[in-house]
Amino acid sequence: MKSLIRVKLRRSLSKCTEKQKATLQGLGLRNREQEKVLLDTVPIRGMILKVQHMLDVERFDGDDSMRESARLRKQRALAAKS
């Protein structure tokens, strides 16, 4: 089992700096209240520290199936329908 982090964007991007927007985009967060499950790695933790005032962070143990992208979920849904 790998250690994972669930990150939720709590604040709007409207008043943040360009560097903060780039960091949030790197984490895969674009909209307020959006959630992502990420691997618990040193680079990810560094990005979270830069914008920690805008995020809710929860660490948990889980499997990589929770990290599936929207593209993979869509492909599986289409395959299940066929």
N, C-alpha and C positions, 0 to 999 in steps of 0.2 A: 504494500500500500504506500502510495506517495502522499506527502503532505500537500494539501491544497489550501488556497486562500479564496474566500468569497469576498468580492469587492463591490460595493454599491455606491454609485455617485449620488450624493445628497444635495449638492448645490448646483445652481445653474452656471453655465460657462460664460454668461454675459459680461461679468465684471472681472474675469481672470485674465492674467497676462498670456501672451503668445506662448511662452515657455510652458506654462501650466496647461494650456490647451494641447500642446504637442505631447506632453507627458500623459495626459488623459487619453489622447488618441492612441498612444503607444500601448496603454493598458486595455484599449478596446472599448473605452467608454465615450459615448457621444451625447447621450440624452440623460436628463435628470431622471433619477430613480432606476437607471439601467444597472443590471447586475452582471458580473462576469465571474467565472471560476477560473483561477489561474494557478499554475504550479508555484510552490513556495520556494523561490530562488533568490539569490542575492540581488541580481539586477531588478527583479520585480519589487522586492522590498525597498530598494533605493528609490524607485519611481513612486511607490506608495508614500514614502517619507516626504517627498517633495510636495505632494498635494494632500497630505493626511487631513488637513482641515476641511476638505471637501468630501471625504469618503467615510463610509462605514466599512470596517474590515473585520472578517471573522475567519479564524483558522480552524481547519478540521482535517481529519484523515478520510480519504475516499479513494475511489478509483478514477482512472482517466476518462471513463465513459461520461462523467459529469461535465467534461470540458468540450464536448462535441460542438462543432461549429454549426451555424444555421444551415450551411450548405449541406453538410452531412445529414442533418435531420431531415431536410427536404428530400434528399436522394433516397433515404430510407423510407420515407412516407410514400414517395412515388413507387418504389419497388414493392411496397406492401399492397398498394392498390392494384398493381398489375397481376 
